[in-house]
């Protein structure tokens, strides 16, 4: 089940872009949200 959930999460382009962004280092939810024009709270749900 985890395998399917992982690929389901990776099918979302915003989630993929967040992972790419995090390769360069840690960011807070607010910092990520600014780059995607969404709130920090929404990032925590993603």
C-alpha positions, 0 to 999 in steps of 0.5 A: 500500500505504501508503494501506491501512496508514494507514487500517487503523491509523486504524481502531483506536480507541486509535490514533485517541485517541492521535493526538487526544491528541498534537495538544496536544503531545508525550508520552512513551510512558509518559505515553500509556500511563498515560492508556490503562492500557497499558505504554509498551512496548505504545505503541511497538508501536502 
